[in-house]
């Protein structure tokens, strides 16, 4: 089986982690629904690594039909989970 590296640029610690994550998700064919809430805060807190994670989920969902990814870009996660404290 051909190993595909996510965003195959120069290796770094972050890139190794995303490649490992990619390998796990792209080869697991059990149905999954992944919801990413509040991407504004994710990117604020993690910068370009946050963007990389979002892109990874979007791409792996295109490659693996058993993964559904929903990206919620709103900034107020409390409206999604009114019973949780933020």
mmCIF file as gemmi writes it, N, C-alpha and C atoms, coordinates in Angstrom:
data_model
loop_
_atom_site.group_PDB
_atom_site.id
_atom_site.type_symbol
_atom_site.label_atom_id
_atom_site.label_alt_id
_atom_site.label_comp_id
_atom_site.label_asym_id
_atom_site.label_entity_id
_atom_site.label_seq_id
_atom_site.pdbx_PDB_ins_code
_atom_site.Cartn_x
_atom_site.Cartn_y
_atom_site.Cartn_z
_atom_site.occupancy
_atom_site.B_iso_or_equiv
_atom_site.pdbx_formal_charge
_atom_site.auth_seq_id
_atom_site.auth_asym_id
_atom_site.pdbx_PDB_model_num
ATOM 1 N N . UNK Axp A 1 ? 0.842 -1.178 0 1 0 ? 1 A 1
ATOM 2 C CA . UNK Axp A 1 ? 0 0 0 1 0 ? 1 A 1
ATOM 3 C C . UNK Axp A 1 ? 0.89 1.245 0 1 0 ? 1 A 1
ATOM 4 N N . UNK Axp A 2 ? 0.551 2.2 -0.837 1 0 ? 2 A 1
ATOM 5 C CA . UNK Axp A 2 ? 1.316 3.442 -0.919 1 0 ? 2 A 1
ATOM 6 C C . UNK Axp A 2 ? 1.012 4.319 0.291 1 0 ? 2 A 1
ATOM 7 N N . UNK Axp A 3 ? 2.037 4.836 0.943 1 0 ? 3 A 1
ATOM 8 C CA . UNK Axp A 3 ? 1.847 5.727 2.098 1 0 ? 3 A 1
ATOM 9 C C . UNK Axp A 3 ? 1.81 7.156 1.6 1 0 ? 3 A 1
ATOM 10 N N . UNK Axp A 4 ? 0.742 7.835 1.906 1 0 ? 4 A 1
ATOM 11 C CA . UNK Axp A 4 ? 0.594 9.216 1.483 1 0 ? 4 A 1
ATOM 12 C C . UNK Axp A 4 ? 0.797 10.123 2.676 1 0 ? 4 A 1
ATOM 13 N N . UNK Axp A 5 ? 1.669 11.089 2.559 1 0 ? 5 A 1
ATOM 14 C CA . UNK Axp A 5 ? 1.903 12.056 3.623 1 0 ? 5 A 1
ATOM 15 C C . UNK Axp A 5 ? 1 13.256 3.417 1 0 ? 5 A 1
ATOM 16 N N . UNK Axp A 6 ? 0.373 13.695 4.465 1 0 ? 6 A 1
ATOM 17 C CA . UNK Axp A 6 ? -0.475 14.877 4.4 1 0 ? 6 A 1
ATOM 18 C C . UNK Axp A 6 ? 0.401 16.1 4.211 1 0 ? 6 A 1
ATOM 19 N N . UNK Axp A 7 ? 0.062 16.944 3.239 1 0 ? 7 A 1
ATOM 20 C CA . UNK Axp A 7 ? 0.808 18.177 2.966 1 0 ? 7 A 1
ATOM 21 C C . UNK Axp A 7 ? 2.31 17.918 2.904 1 0 ? 7 A 1
ATOM 22 N N . UNK Axp A 8 ? 2.734 16.948 2.139 1 0 ? 8 A 1
ATOM 23 C CA . UNK Axp A 8 ? 4.092 16.43 2.135 1 0 ? 8 A 1
ATOM 24 C C . UNK Axp A 8 ? 5.231 17.414 2.01 1 0 ? 8 A 1
ATOM 25 N N . UNK Axp A 9 ? 5.295 18.399 2.859 1 0 ? 9 A 1
ATOM 26 C CA . UNK Axp A 9 ? 6.406 19.349 2.872 1 0 ? 9 A 1
ATOM 27 C C . UNK Axp A 9 ? 7.487 18.865 3.83 1 0 ? 9 A 1
ATOM 28 N N . UNK Axp A 10 ? 8.478 19.71 4.065 1 0 ? 10 A 1
ATOM 29 C CA . UNK Axp A 10 ? 9.59 19.382 4.954 1 0 ? 10 A 1
ATOM 30 C C . UNK Axp A 10 ? 9.073 18.894 6.314 1 0 ? 10 A 1
ATOM 31 N N . UNK Axp A 11 ? 9.664 17.817 6.789 1 0 ? 11 A 1
ATOM 32 C CA . UNK Axp A 11 ? 9.252 17.232 8.068 1 0 ? 11 A 1
ATOM 33 C C . UNK Axp A 11 ? 9.596 18.139 9.246 1 0 ? 11 A 1
ATOM 34 N N . UNK Axp A 12 ? 8.684 18.197 10.181 1 0 ? 12 A 1
ATOM 35 C CA . UNK Axp A 12 ? 8.895 18.878 11.451 1 0 ? 12 A 1
ATOM 36 C C . UNK Axp A 12 ? 8.116 18.092 12.486 1 0 ? 12 A 1
ATOM 37 N N . UNK Axp A 13 ? 8.235 18.464 13.745 1 0 ? 13 A 1
ATOM 38 C CA . UNK Axp A 13 ? 7.487 17.763 14.794 1 0 ? 13 A 1
ATOM 39 C C . UNK Axp A 13 ? 5.992 17.819 14.505 1 0 ? 13 A 1
ATOM 40 N N . UNK Axp A 14 ? 5.47 19.008 14.165 1 0 ? 14 A 1
ATOM 41 C CA . UNK Axp A 14 ? 4.043 19.151 13.872 1 0 ? 14 A 1
ATOM 42 C C . UNK Axp A 14 ? 3.657 18.327 12.656 1 0 ? 14 A 1
ATOM 43 N N . UNK Axp A 15 ? 4.486 18.331 11.638 1 0 ? 15 A 1
ATOM 44 C CA . UNK Axp A 15 ? 4.171 17.601 10.413 1 0 ? 15 A 1
ATOM 45 C C . UNK Axp A 15 ? 4.172 16.102 10.692 1 0 ? 15 A 1
ATOM 46 N N . UNK Axp A 16 ? 5.082 15.616 11.54 1 0 ? 16 A 1
ATOM 47 C CA . UNK Axp A 16 ? 5.075 14.203 11.906 1 0 ? 16 A 1
ATOM 48 C C . UNK Axp A 16 ? 3.773 13.829 12.597 1 0 ? 16 A 1
ATOM 49 N N . UNK Axp A 17 ? 3.279 14.704 13.477 1 0 ? 17 A 1
ATOM 50 C CA . UNK Axp A 17 ? 2.02 14.429 14.171 1 0 ? 17 A 1
ATOM 51 C C . UNK Axp A 17 ? 0.847 14.393 13.205 1 0 ? 17 A 1
ATOM 52 N N . UNK Axp A 18 ? 0.794 15.342 12.274 1 0 ? 18 A 1
ATOM 53 C CA . UNK Axp A 18 ? -0.318 15.348 11.327 1 0 ? 18 A 1
ATOM 54 C C . UNK Axp A 18 ? -0.216 14.166 10.366 1 0 ? 18 A 1
ATOM 55 N N . UNK Axp A 19 ? 0.986 13.761 9.986 1 0 ? 19 A 1
ATOM 56 C CA . UNK Axp A 19 ? 1.13 12.576 9.136 1 0 ? 19 A 1
ATOM 57 C C . UNK Axp A 19 ? 0.632 11.325 9.851 1 0 ? 19 A 1
ATOM 58 N N . UNK Axp A 20 ? 0.951 11.203 11.118 1 0 ? 20 A 1
ATOM 59 C CA . UNK Axp A 20 ? 0.487 10.063 11.899 1 0 ? 20 A 1
ATOM 60 C C . UNK Axp A 20 ? -1.034 10.085 12.014 1 0 ? 20 A 1
ATOM 61 N N . UNK Axp A 21 ? -1.577 11.25 12.295 1 0 ? 21 A 1
ATOM 62 C CA . UNK Axp A 21 ? -3.028 11.411 12.396 1 0 ? 21 A 1
ATOM 63 C C . UNK Axp A 21 ? -3.676 11.057 11.063 1 0 ? 21 A 1
ATOM 64 N N . UNK Axp A 22 ? -3.097 11.542 9.97 1 0 ? 22 A 1
ATOM 65 C CA . UNK Axp A 22 ? -3.599 11.243 8.624 1 0 ? 22 A 1
ATOM 66 C C . UNK Axp A 22 ? -3.615 9.731 8.39 1 0 ? 22 A 1
ATOM 67 N N . UNK Axp A 23 ? -2.506 9.066 8.71 1 0 ? 23 A 1
ATOM 68 C CA . UNK Axp A 23 ? -2.42 7.622 8.503 1 0 ? 23 A 1
ATOM 69 C C . UNK Axp A 23 ? -3.511 6.885 9.269 1 0 ? 23 A 1
ATOM 70 N N . UNK Axp A 24 ? -3.744 7.285 10.507 1 0 ? 24 A 1
ATOM 71 C CA . UNK Axp A 24 ? -4.774 6.629 11.324 1 0 ? 24 A 1
ATOM 72 C C . UNK Axp A 24 ? -6.17 6.831 10.735 1 0 ? 24 A 1
ATOM 73 N N . UNK Axp A 25 ? -6.476 8.065 10.353 1 0 ? 25 A 1
ATOM 74 C CA . UNK Axp A 25 ? -7.821 8.359 9.853 1 0 ? 25 A 1
ATOM 75 C C . UNK Axp A 25 ? -8.064 7.843 8.439 1 0 ? 25 A 1
ATOM 76 N N . UNK Axp A 26 ? -7.067 7.906 7.593 1 0 ? 26 A 1
ATOM 77 C CA . UNK Axp A 26 ? -7.285 7.534 6.199 1 0 ? 26 A 1
ATOM 78 C C . UNK Axp A 26 ? -7.352 6.017 5.992 1 0 ? 26 A 1
ATOM 79 N N . UNK Axp A 27 ? -6.898 5.248 6.967 1 0 ? 27 A 1
ATOM 80 C CA . UNK Axp A 27 ? -6.911 3.79 6.815 1 0 ? 27 A 1
ATOM 81 C C . UNK Axp A 27 ? -7.906 3.095 7.732 1 0 ? 27 A 1
ATOM 82 N N . UNK Axp A 28 ? -8.67 3.851 8.492 1 0 ? 28 A 1
ATOM 83 C CA . UNK Axp A 28 ? -9.685 3.289 9.376 1 0 ? 28 A 1
ATOM 84 C C . UNK Axp A 28 ? -11.035 3.495 8.713 1 0 ? 28 A 1
ATOM 85 N N . UNK Axp A 29 ? -11.717 2.405 8.424 1 0 ? 29 A 1
ATOM 86 C CA . UNK Axp A 29 ? -12.945 2.49 7.646 1 0 ? 29 A 1
ATOM 87 C C . UNK Axp A 29 ? -14.208 2.27 8.471 1 0 ? 29 A 1
ATOM 88 N N . UNK Axp A 30 ? -14.123 2.511 9.769 1 0 ? 30 A 1
ATOM 89 C CA . UNK Axp A 30 ? -15.342 2.497 10.579 1 0 ? 30 A 1
ATOM 90 C C . UNK Axp A 30 ? -15.976 3.888 10.472 1 0 ? 30 A 1
ATOM 91 N N . UNK Axp A 31 ? -17.306 3.959 10.398 1 0 ? 31 A 1
ATOM 92 C CA . UNK Axp A 31 ? -17.974 5.261 10.232 1 0 ? 31 A 1
ATOM 93 C C . UNK Axp A 31 ? -17.679 6.202 11.397 1 0 ? 31 A 1
ATOM 94 N N . UNK Axp A 32 ? -17.394 7.456 11.046 1 0 ? 32 A 1
ATOM 95 C CA . UNK Axp A 32 ? -17.104 8.486 12.053 1 0 ? 32 A 1
ATOM 96 C C . UNK Axp A 32 ? -17.748 9.791 11.634 1 0 ? 32 A 1
ATOM 97 N N . UNK Axp A 33 ? -18.217 10.522 12.599 1 0 ? 33 A 1
ATOM 98 C CA . UNK Axp A 33 ? -18.696 11.887 12.37 1 0 ? 33 A 1
ATOM 99 C C . UNK Axp A 33 ? -17.86 12.781 13.277 1 0 ? 33 A 1
ATOM 100 N N . UNK Axp A 34 ? -17.115 13.691 12.683 1 0 ? 34 A 1
ATOM 101 C CA . UNK Axp A 34 ? -16.229 14.578 13.429 1 0 ? 34 A 1
ATOM 102 C C . UNK Axp A 34 ? -16.751 15.994 13.276 1 0 ? 34 A 1
ATOM 103 N N . UNK Axp A 35 ? -17.014 16.646 14.404 1 0 ? 35 A 1
ATOM 104 C CA . UNK Axp A 35 ? -17.503 18.022 14.378 1 0 ? 35 A 1
ATOM 105 C C . UNK Axp A 35 ? -16.45 18.904 15.022 1 0 ? 35 A 1
ATOM 106 N N . UNK Axp A 36 ? -16.026 19.914 14.294 1 0 ? 36 A 1
ATOM 107 C CA . UNK Axp A 36 ? -15.055 20.87 14.821 1 0 ? 36 A 1
ATOM 108 C C . UNK Axp A 36 ? -15.801 22.174 15.063 1 0 ? 36 A 1
ATOM 109 N N . UNK Axp A 37 ? -15.895 22.553 16.323 1 0 ? 37 A 1
ATOM 110 C CA . UNK Axp A 37 ? -16.586 23.78 16.717 1 0 ? 37 A 1
ATOM 111 C C . UNK Axp A 37 ? -15.599 24.921 16.895 1 0 ? 37 A 1
ATOM 112 N N . UNK Axp A 38 ? -16.071 26.11 16.624 1 0 ? 38 A 1
ATOM 113 C CA . UNK Axp A 38 ? -15.358 27.331 16.95 1 0 ? 38 A 1
ATOM 114 C C . UNK Axp A 38 ? -13.952 27.38 16.354 1 0 ? 38 A 1
ATOM 115 N N . UNK Axp A 39 ? -13.883 27.298 15.054 1 0 ? 39 A 1
ATOM 116 C CA . UNK Axp A 39 ? -12.583 27.31 14.389 1 0 ? 39 A 1
ATOM 117 C C . UNK Axp A 39 ? -11.859 28.644 14.542 1 0 ? 39 A 1
ATOM 118 N N . UNK Axp A 40 ? -12.614 29.696 14.791 1 0 ? 40 A 1
ATOM 119 C CA . UNK Axp A 40 ? -11.978 31.003 15.006 1 0 ? 40 A 1
ATOM 120 C C . UNK Axp A 40 ? -11.042 30.923 16.213 1 0 ? 40 A 1
ATOM 121 N N . UNK Axp A 41 ? -11.524 30.364 17.307 1 0 ? 41 A 1
ATOM 122 C CA . UNK Axp A 41 ? -10.694 30.217 18.514 1 0 ? 41 A 1
ATOM 123 C C . UNK Axp A 41 ? -9.566 29.208 18.302 1 0 ? 41 A 1
ATOM 124 N N . UNK Axp A 42 ? -9.864 28.154 17.554 1 0 ? 42 A 1
ATOM 125 C CA . UNK Axp A 42 ? -8.833 27.161 17.268 1 0 ? 42 A 1
ATOM 126 C C . UNK Axp A 42 ? -7.648 27.811 16.562 1 0 ? 42 A 1
ATOM 127 N N . UNK Axp A 43 ? -7.933 28.624 15.555 1 0 ? 43 A 1
ATOM 128 C CA . UNK Axp A 43 ? -6.866 29.285 14.811 1 0 ? 43 A 1
ATOM 129 C C . UNK Axp A 43 ? -6.209 30.389 15.643 1 0 ? 43 A 1
ATOM 130 N N . UNK Axp A 44 ? -6.999 31.109 16.438 1 0 ? 44 A 1
ATOM 131 C CA . UNK Axp A 44 ? -6.422 32.133 17.329 1 0 ? 44 A 1
ATOM 132 C C . UNK Axp A 44 ? -5.412 31.506 18.278 1 0 ? 44 A 1
ATOM 133 N N . UNK Axp A 45 ? -5.765 30.356 18.834 1 0 ? 45 A 1
ATOM 134 C CA . UNK Axp A 45 ? -4.916 29.719 19.842 1 0 ? 45 A 1
ATOM 135 C C . UNK Axp A 45 ? -3.773 28.883 19.257 1 0 ? 45 A 1
ATOM 136 N N . UNK Axp A 46 ? -3.986 28.313 18.074 1 0 ? 46 A 1
ATOM 137 C CA . UNK Axp A 46 ? -2.982 27.401 17.529 1 0 ? 46 A 1
ATOM 138 C C . UNK Axp A 46 ? -2.314 27.919 16.26 1 0 ? 46 A 1
ATOM 139 N N . UNK Axp A 47 ? -2.789 29.042 15.742 1 0 ? 47 A 1
ATOM 140 C CA . UNK Axp A 47 ? -2.173 29.639 14.559 1 0 ? 47 A 1
ATOM 141 C C . UNK Axp A 47 ? -2.217 28.729 13.353 1 0 ? 47 A 1
ATOM 142 N N . UNK Axp A 48 ? -1.097 28.662 12.643 1 0 ? 48 A 1
ATOM 143 C CA . UNK Axp A 48 ? -1.053 27.883 11.401 1 0 ? 48 A 1
ATOM 144 C C . UNK Axp A 48 ? -1.264 26.39 11.651 1 0 ? 48 A 1
ATOM 145 N N . UNK Axp A 49 ? -0.937 25.91 12.851 1 0 ? 49 A 1
ATOM 146 C CA . UNK Axp A 49 ? -1.19 24.503 13.168 1 0 ? 49 A 1
ATOM 147 C C . UNK Axp A 49 ? -2.691 24.239 13.235 1 0 ? 49 A 1
ATOM 148 N N . UNK Axp A 50 ? -3.468 25.201 13.726 1 0 ? 50 A 1
ATOM 149 C CA . UNK Axp A 50 ? -4.926 25.074 13.73 1 0 ? 50 A 1
ATOM 150 C C . UNK Axp A 50 ? -5.47 24.951 12.32 1 0 ? 50 A 1
ATOM 151 N N . UNK Axp A 51 ? -4.945 25.788 11.407 1 0 ? 51 A 1
ATOM 152 C CA . UNK Axp A 51 ? -5.328 25.691 9.993 1 0 ? 51 A 1
ATOM 153 C C . UNK Axp A 51 ? -4.965 24.322 9.424 1 0 ? 51 A 1
ATOM 154 N N . UNK Axp A 52 ? -3.788 23.839 9.775 1 0 ? 52 A 1
ATOM 155 C CA . UNK Axp A 52 ? -3.326 22.548 9.285 1 0 ? 52 A 1
ATOM 156 C C . UNK Axp A 52 ? -4.26 21.425 9.735 1 0 ? 52 A 1
ATOM 157 N N . UNK Axp A 53 ? -4.692 21.463 10.986 1 0 ? 53 A 1
ATOM 158 C CA . UNK Axp A 53 ? -5.605 20.445 11.517 1 0 ? 53 A 1
ATOM 159 C C . UNK Axp A 53 ? -6.946 20.488 10.79 1 0 ? 53 A 1
ATOM 160 N N . UNK Axp A 54 ? -7.489 21.686 10.593 1 0 ? 54 A 1
ATOM 161 C CA . UNK Axp A 54 ? -8.766 21.828 9.879 1 0 ? 54 A 1
ATOM 162 C C . UNK Axp A 54 ? -8.635 21.274 8.46 1 0 ? 54 A 1
ATOM 163 N N . UNK Axp A 55 ? -7.56 21.641 7.777 1 0 ? 55 A 1
ATOM 164 C CA . UNK Axp A 55 ? -7.337 21.147 6.415 1 0 ? 55 A 1
ATOM 165 C C . UNK Axp A 55 ? -7.174 19.631 6.381 1 0 ? 55 A 1
ATOM 166 N N . UNK Axp A 56 ? -6.5 19.08 7.383 1 0 ? 56 A 1
ATOM 167 C CA . UNK Axp A 56 ? -6.32 17.64 7.451 1 0 ? 56 A 1
ATOM 168 C C . UNK Axp A 56 ? -7.672 16.942 7.524 1 0 ? 56 A 1
ATOM 169 N N . UNK Axp A 57 ? -8.555 17.409 8.406 1 0 ? 57 A 1
ATOM 170 C CA . UNK Axp A 57 ? -9.867 16.786 8.53 1 0 ? 57 A 1
ATOM 171 C C . UNK Axp A 57 ? -10.667 16.895 7.24 1 0 ? 57 A 1
ATOM 172 N N . UNK Axp A 58 ? -10.609 18.043 6.589 1 0 ? 58 A 1
ATOM 173 C CA . UNK Axp A 58 ? -11.345 18.216 5.338 1 0 ? 58 A 1
ATOM 174 C C . UNK Axp A 58 ? -10.824 17.268 4.262 1 0 ? 58 A 1
ATOM 175 N N . UNK Axp A 59 ? -9.516 17.159 4.154 1 0 ? 59 A 1
ATOM 176 C CA . UNK Axp A 59 ? -8.935 16.306 3.126 1 0 ? 59 A 1
ATOM 177 C C . UNK Axp A 59 ? -9.167 14.827 3.409 1 0 ? 59 A 1
ATOM 178 N N . UNK Axp A 60 ? -9.029 14.424 4.659 1 0 ? 60 A 1
ATOM 179 C CA . UNK Axp A 60 ? -9.223 13.004 4.974 1 0 ? 60 A 1
ATOM 180 C C . UNK Axp A 60 ? -10.686 12.612 4.743 1 0 ? 60 A 1
ATOM 181 N N . UNK Axp A 61 ? -11.624 13.525 4.956 1 0 ? 61 A 1
ATOM 182 C CA . UNK Axp A 61 ? -13.035 13.231 4.681 1 0 ? 61 A 1
ATOM 183 C C . UNK Axp A 61 ? -13.273 13.039 3.181 1 0 ? 61 A 1
ATOM 184 N N . UNK Axp A 62 ? -12.534 13.767 2.354 1 0 ? 62 A 1
ATOM 185 C CA . UNK Axp A 62 ? -12.644 13.571 0.901 1 0 ? 62 A 1
ATOM 186 C C . UNK Axp A 62 ? -12.053 12.22 0.478 1 0 ? 62 A 1
ATOM 187 N N . UNK Axp A 63 ? -11.029 11.775 1.18 1 0 ? 63 A 1
ATOM 188 C CA . UNK Axp A 63 ? -10.342 10.527 0.828 1 0 ? 63 A 1
ATOM 189 C C . UNK Axp A 63 ? -11.028 9.279 1.403 1 0 ? 63 A 1
ATOM 190 N N . UNK Axp A 64 ? -11.673 9.421 2.539 1 0 ? 64 A 1
ATOM 191 C CA . UNK Axp A 64 ? -12.268 8.275 3.228 1 0 ? 64 A 1
ATOM 192 C C . UNK Axp A 64 ? -13.768 8.512 3.366 1 0 ? 64 A 1
ATOM 193 N N . UNK Axp A 65 ? -14.544 7.773 2.59 1 0 ? 65 A 1
ATOM 194 C CA . UNK Axp A 65 ? -15.991 7.991 2.562 1 0 ? 65 A 1
ATOM 195 C C . UNK Axp A 65 ? -16.685 7.664 3.885 1 0 ? 65 A 1
ATOM 196 N N . UNK Axp A 66 ? -15.998 7.019 4.805 1 0 ? 66 A 1
ATOM 197 C CA . UNK Axp A 66 ? -16.588 6.67 6.09 1 0 ? 66 A 1
ATOM 198 C C . UNK Axp A 66 ? -16.439 7.774 7.138 1 0 ? 66 A 1
ATOM 199 N N . UNK Axp A 67 ? -15.788 8.846 6.761 1 0 ? 67 A 1
ATOM 200 C CA . UNK Axp A 67 ? -15.596 9.963 7.691 1 0 ? 67 A 1
ATOM 201 C C . UNK Axp A 67 ? -16.401 11.157 7.206 1 0 ? 67 A 1
ATOM 202 N N . UNK Axp A 68 ? -17.231 11.672 8.092 1 0 ? 68 A 1
ATOM 203 C CA . UNK Axp A 68 ? -17.984 12.896 7.822 1 0 ? 68 A 1
ATOM 204 C C . UNK Axp A 68 ? -17.425 13.982 8.733 1 0 ? 68 A 1
ATOM 205 N N . UNK Axp A 69 ? -17.075 15.112 8.153 1 0 ? 69 A 1
ATOM 206 C CA . UNK Axp A 69 ? -16.532 16.219 8.927 1 0 ? 69 A 1
ATOM 207 C C . UNK Axp A 69 ? -17.464 17.411 8.785 1 0 ? 69 A 1
ATOM 208 N N . UNK Axp A 70 ? -17.841 17.964 9.925 1 0 ? 70 A 1
ATOM 209 C CA . UNK Axp A 70 ? -18.659 19.177 9.961 1 0 ? 70 A 1
ATOM 210 C C . UNK Axp A 70 ? -17.831 20.246 10.646 1 0 ? 70 A 1
ATOM 211 N N . UNK Axp A 71 ? -17.695 21.381 9.986 1 0 ? 71 A 1
ATOM 212 C CA . UNK Axp A 71 ? -16.909 22.473 10.555 1 0 ? 71 A 1
ATOM 213 C C . UNK Axp A 71 ? -17.844 23.609 10.896 1 0 ? 71 A 1
ATOM 214 N N . UNK Axp A 72 ? -17.889 23.934 12.17 1 0 ? 72 A 1
ATOM 215 C CA . UNK Axp A 72 ? -18.731 25.012 12.688 1 0 ? 72 A 1
ATOM 216 C C . UNK Axp A 72 ? -17.831 26.212 12.928 1 0 ? 72 A 1
ATOM 217 N N . UNK Axp A 73 ? -17.984 27.243 12.133 1 0 ? 73 A 1
ATOM 218 C CA . UNK Axp A 73 ? -17.071 28.38 12.205 1 0 ? 73 A 1
ATOM 219 C C . UNK Axp A 73 ? -17.517 29.47 13.174 1 0 ? 73 A 1
ATOM 220 N N . UNK Axp A 74 ? -18.646 29.307 13.807 1 0 ? 74 A 1
ATOM 221 C CA . UNK Axp A 74 ? -19.124 30.366 14.7 1 0 ? 74 A 1
ATOM 222 C C . UNK Axp A 74 ? -18.187 30.567 15.875 1 0 ? 74 A 1
ATOM 223 N N . UNK Axp A 75 ? -18.264 31.728 16.456 1 0 ? 75 A 1
ATOM 224 C CA . UNK Axp A 75 ? -17.352 32.049 17.553 1 0 ? 75 A 1
ATOM 225 C C . UNK Axp A 75 ? -17.959 31.784 18.923 1 0 ? 75 A 1
ATOM 226 N N . UNK Axp A 76 ? -19.247 31.551 19.004 1 0 ? 76 A 1
ATOM 227 C CA . UNK Axp A 76 ? -19.875 31.346 20.303 1 0 ? 76 A 1
ATOM 228 C C . UNK Axp A 76 ? -20.279 29.892 20.476 1 0 ? 76 A 1
ATOM 229 N N . UNK Axp A 77 ? -19.388 29.085 21.009 1 0 ? 77 A 1
ATOM 230 C CA . UNK Axp A 77 ? -19.664 27.663 21.201 1 0 ? 77 A 1
ATOM 231 C C . UNK Axp A 77 ? -20.721 27.432 22.267 1 0 ? 77 A 1
ATOM 232 N N . UNK Axp A 78 ? -20.946 28.401 23.147 1 0 ? 78 A 1
ATOM 233 C CA . UNK Axp A 78 ? -21.928 28.212 24.212 1 0 ? 78 A 1
ATOM 234 C C . UNK Axp A 78 ? -23.332 28.018 23.659 1 0 ? 78 A 1
ATOM 235 N N . UNK Axp A 79 ? -23.632 28.543 22.472 1 0 ? 79 A 1
ATOM 236 C CA . UNK Axp A 79 ? -24.949 28.336 21.899 1 0 ? 79 A 1
ATOM 237 C C . UNK Axp A 79 ? -25.123 26.906 21.399 1 0 ? 79 A 1
ATOM 238 N N . UNK Axp A 80 ? -24.029 26.215 21.106 1 0 ? 80 A 1
ATOM 239 C CA . UNK Axp A 80 ? -24.079 24.828 20.685 1 0 ? 80 A 1
ATOM 240 C C . UNK Axp A 80 ? -24.244 23.884 21.87 1 0 ? 80 A 1
ATOM 241 N N . UNK Axp A 81 ? -23.639 24.273 23 1 0 ? 81 A 1
ATOM 242 C CA . UNK Axp A 81 ? -23.656 23.449 24.206 1 0 ? 81 A 1
ATOM 243 C C . UNK Axp A 81 ? -24.095 24.322 25.39 1 0 ? 81 A 1
ATOM 244 N N . UNK Axp A 82 ? -25.385 24.609 25.495 1 0 ? 82 A 1
ATOM 245 C CA . UNK Axp A 82 ? -25.833 25.532 26.548 1 0 ? 82 A 1
ATOM 246 C C . UNK Axp A 82 ? -25.595 25.024 27.973 1 0 ? 82 A 1
ATOM 247 N N . UNK Axp A 83 ? -25.437 23.7 28.152 1 0 ? 83 A 1
ATOM 248 C CA . UNK Axp A 83 ? -25.242 23.146 29.489 1 0 ? 83 A 1
ATOM 249 C C . UNK Axp A 83 ? -23.786 23.135 29.925 1 0 ? 83 A 1
ATOM 250 N N . UNK Axp A 84 ? -22.873 23.491 29.066 1 0 ? 84 A 1
ATOM 251 C CA . UNK Axp A 84 ? -21.441 23.477 29.408 1 0 ? 84 A 1
ATOM 252 C C . UNK Axp A 84 ? -20.969 24.863 29.77 1 0 ? 84 A 1
ATOM 253 N N . UNK Axp A 85 ? -19.967 24.915 30.63 1 0 ? 85 A 1
ATOM 254 C CA . UNK Axp A 85 ? -19.335 26.191 30.969 1 0 ? 85 A 1
ATOM 255 C C . UNK Axp A 85 ? -18.127 26.399 30.079 1 0 ? 85 A 1
ATOM 256 N N . UNK Axp A 86 ? -17.959 27.624 29.62 1 0 ? 86 A 1
ATOM 257 C CA . UNK Axp A 86 ? -16.807 27.972 28.78 1 0 ? 86 A 1
ATOM 258 C C . UNK Axp A 86 ? -16.019 29.066 29.425 1 0 ? 86 A 1
